[in-house]
Amino acid sequence: MKVLLINPPQQFYLDSEPPAGSIPLGLMYLAAVLDKAGYAVEILDAFITDFKPQKNGDIVTVGMPFSQIEAEIRRRKPDIVGISGPFTSQIGNALKVSELAKKVNPKILTVIGGPHVSTVPEEFLKEAKTVDIIVMGEGEYALLEIVEYFEGKRSLSDILGIAYRQNDQVILNNARPFLENLDELPYPAYHLVDMEYYLTNKMGYRSFQKRAISMVTSRGCPFNCCFCSIHLHMGKKFRAHSAKYVLNHIKHVVEKYNVKNVLFEDDNLTFDLKRFETICDGLIDCKIKIGWDTPNGIRADHLTKPLLEKMKLSGVINVFVGVESGDQEILDKVISKSLNLEHVVEFAKTAKQIGLKTGAFYIIGFPGEKKENMQRTVDFALMLKQKYDVGMHLFTATPTYGTRLHEQCVANNYLETDLAWASFGSSARHPLGHSLIHTKDFTPQEVKEIAKQALKKYKKLSLINNIKNPKKTLQTIYRQPQLISKYLKNLLF
């Protein structure tokens, strides 16, 4: 019996940042558990393996053509096809892969997991006729039990955390308890993918970091931001690998695969400060020569000067923080971020003094905002750029299924278009894409114009900064040669 795990192609807005290429970490954890249990398992990364853009209007599809995916399924002859089902904006391609699997062989058992199906399992299965089972929440041991079901060793009704059809009715089993001890998980199945391909190819914005991989050291989020869906499939309780596990994991990839940089994709890397500091201390004491950064963002109010100095000594390259809004009232009453903007300014000032490269994430277009609130966010972001050279990463609010933001939008008829999951626009989060929310205080077009002007001013500030700091600019271009065209574009336009 064989299990084939597939990472589908993805879609992006034409003018957005290049897609972020990295190892298919979620599938590699699933594969590791199956491999450890003695099952034959393969991984087909149809997003990265054939990293080619295919344009269709304003949308670019990146990855292996579907005809080639079909041919791969036919060649590999799997009994079960497990498909990564990422956020709503990408779920259409996952569904397409399930259709291809059933086309190749209707007897193939198709399984999809991920954030979207965890949030709307019943609705999804009613529409997705080529999907047999969905996994809600963490999937490592649920998939293992599904494989055992396929072998006749257990019943579907006994498997926690899944949904399936029975006599044309959708059955939702009880939720699976979240893993308490993450250290019991084996390392991701690095041996089942071509690591050299990932470590040497130029894929997306992470390509400037030599021999870089993603790593997740914790799960769960105890915070309650209105737009975030992470706790819907990973829970609210913070759970983490021990510092010892993390350090041994890093040593493993450094020694076996010559990894030079680690991208910590945690949603709450610094939530347990003692654990985080122990990781930093371990990197320093063991003299592990790696660079690392925080592409998902961490909390600025956890970053004291001593901690930032320790992070620098341990190899941090970029420190990204989640700010969301530059208007304190919006942070408190609309987003529920529980963040004081004064701490963000203090972080930015200290990081510049220490010599750390920084960036911040912002979102505009929330119900409850007025245009002046959005402008305060833009002004705050531009101030941080001008004074402390903090990169601005601006997005528009997207009402992801299951979030309070989505519930509010539906209840008040704020959605600009029908938000059927099958037609959810992949450009919605991009500042110059197609915003989905309108209220009595703003239209999507007005949000887009605020973003457009913000990006224009930001590019000007970036150009001025590049001219004022030629040495730093040359060092950045040396590390990131793909930015040459971006700098020239800013200069010319």
Secondary structure, 3 states (H helix, E strand, C coil): CEEEEEECCEEEECCCCCCCCCCCHHHHHHHHHHHHCCCEEEEEECCCCCCCEEEECCEEEECCCHHHHHHHHHHHCCCEEEEECCCHHHHHHHHHHHHHHHHHCCCCEEEEECHHHHHCHHHHHHHCCCCCEEECCCCHHHHHHHHHHHCCCCCHHHCCCEEEEECCEEEECCCCCCCCCHHHCCCCCHHHCCHHHHHHCCCHHHHHCCCEEEECCEECCCCCCCCCCHHHHHCCCCEECCHHHHHHHHHHHHHHHCCCEEEECCCCCCCCHHHHHHHHHHHHHCCCCCEEECCCCECHHHCCHHHHHHHHHHCEEEEEEEEECCCHHHHHHHHCCCCCHHHHHHHHHHHHHHCCEEEEEEEECCCCCCHHHHHHHHHHHHHHHHHHCEEEEEEECCCCCCCHHHHHHHHCCCECCCCCHHHCCCCCCCCCCCCCECECCECHHHHHHHHHHHHHHHHHHHHHHHHHCHHHHHHHHHHCHHHHHHHHHHHHC
